[in-house]
Each structure stands twice: as structure tokens, then as C-alpha cells.
Amino acid sequence: MAFGLELRDSSNTVTFSSSSVTWSQVAFFSVAANGSASNNYSVLSGRTVLALQVQINAPPLTRKAIAHTITVNGTNVSVSGGSEDAYILVLMK
């Protein structure tokens, strides 16, 4: 490695390198059932973005649970629909 940082363990194995690519958390928020949200994160410009959702409560047994639709358009992350409360996690690399 000509530039950067490497961390090595006692057997001289690289455990971290600044040339490694990792996912970084940008945002974490909740969206209510049948709710929507739209957030702009300028830091996403030119980055690879991953957005995921996790249901807050256990899925219902008496009806169909519908996931929210998450759309990433440039630096804007939009969430809509969905029949359950959910947490949204936005990552970038």
C-alpha cells in the first residue's frame, strides 16, 4: 500500500485497511403504517446507496403485511405505502 493506513494483528495479518470499502450509516428513522417520508441527504451525491426496512412490530397473523416502497433518486430517499410501522436505515459507500 503506497498511501493510507493498515492495522495488523499480532500475526501481521491486515485487519483493517483504509483502501477497504465499507458501508456507512447516513440515517435511521421510522415511518408509520400507511405513512410516508421524503428526506434529502446531500452526502449521498455520487455514492452507492442502500436503503432497508425492518418492521417494528411482529407481522400480523390475521391479515397480509405490506412492506413500504423505498425509492432512492439521487440524494433523495422517499418511503411510502406499507401497512406496518417500520424503521428505515440508509447506508452509503
C-alpha positions as CSV (number, residue, x, y, z in Angstrom):
1,M,0.0,0.0,0.0
2,A,1.6,3.3,-1.1
3,F,-0.9,5.5,0.8
4,G,-3.3,5.1,3.6
5,L,-3.5,3.1,6.8
6,E,-3.3,-0.6,7.6
7,L,-3.9,-2.2,11.0
8,R,-2.3,-5.6,11.6
9,D,-2.8,-8.1,14.4
10,S,0.0,-10.0,16.2
11,S,0.5,-12.4,13.3
12,N,0.9,-9.5,10.9
13,T,-2.4,-10.1,9.2
14,V,-4.2,-7.0,7.9
15,T,-7.3,-6.5,10.0
16,F,-8.3,-3.1,8.5
17,S,-7.1,-1.1,5.5
18,S,-8.2,2.4,4.5
19,S,-8.4,1.0,1.0
20,S,-11.3,-1.2,2.1
21,V,-14.8,-0.2,1.2
22,T,-17.3,-0.2,4.0
23,W,-21.0,0.8,4.3
24,S,-21.5,4.0,6.4
25,Q,-24.8,4.8,8.1
26,V,-26.4,8.0,6.8
27,A,-29.8,7.9,8.5
28,F,-32.2,5.9,10.7
29,F,-35.8,6.9,11.1
30,S,-39.3,5.4,11.5
31,V,-42.3,5.5,9.2
32,A,-45.8,4.8,10.5
33,A,-48.1,2.3,8.9
34,N,-49.6,3.8,5.7
35,G,-47.3,6.8,6.2
36,S,-44.7,8.4,4.0
37,A,-41.4,10.3,4.3
38,S,-39.1,12.1,2.0
39,N,-35.6,13.1,3.1
40,N,-32.7,14.7,1.2
41,Y,-29.1,13.8,2.2
42,S,-26.5,15.8,0.2
43,V,-23.8,13.4,1.3
44,L,-25.3,10.7,-1.0
45,S,-24.2,12.6,-4.1
46,G,-22.1,10.3,-6.2
47,R,-22.3,7.4,-3.7
48,T,-23.8,3.9,-3.9
49,V,-26.9,3.9,-1.6
50,L,-28.6,1.0,0.2
51,A,-31.9,1.6,2.0
52,L,-33.6,-1.1,4.0
53,Q,-36.5,-1.5,6.3
54,V,-37.3,-3.5,9.4
55,Q,-40.8,-4.0,10.8
56,I,-41.1,-2.5,14.3
57,N,-43.8,-5.0,15.4
58,A,-44.3,-8.7,14.7
59,P,-46.2,-9.2,11.5
60,P,-50.0,-9.7,11.9
61,L,-51.4,-13.2,11.7
62,T,-54.9,-12.1,10.6
63,R,-54.1,-10.1,7.5
64,K,-51.4,-9.5,4.9
65,A,-48.5,-7.2,5.9
66,I,-47.3,-5.0,3.1
67,A,-43.8,-3.5,3.0
68,H,-43.1,0.1,2.4
69,T,-41.8,1.2,-1.0
70,I,-38.4,2.8,-0.7
71,T,-37.1,5.0,-3.7
72,V,-33.7,6.5,-3.9
73,N,-33.4,9.2,-6.5
74,G,-30.0,11.0,-6.4
75,T,-29.8,12.4,-2.9
76,N,-33.4,12.0,-2.1
77,V,-34.8,8.9,-0.2
78,S,-38.6,8.5,-0.3
79,V,-40.7,6.0,1.6
80,S,-44.4,5.4,1.1
81,G,-47.2,2.8,1.4
82,G,-46.7,-0.1,3.7
83,S,-49.3,-1.5,6.1
84,E,-46.9,-1.7,9.1
85,D,-44.7,0.6,11.2
86,A,-41.2,0.3,10.1
87,Y,-37.6,1.5,10.7
88,I,-35.7,2.7,7.7
89,L,-31.9,2.5,7.5
90,V,-30.0,4.4,4.9
91,L,-26.4,3.4,4.1
92,M,-23.8,4.6,1.6
93,K,-20.4,3.6,0.3
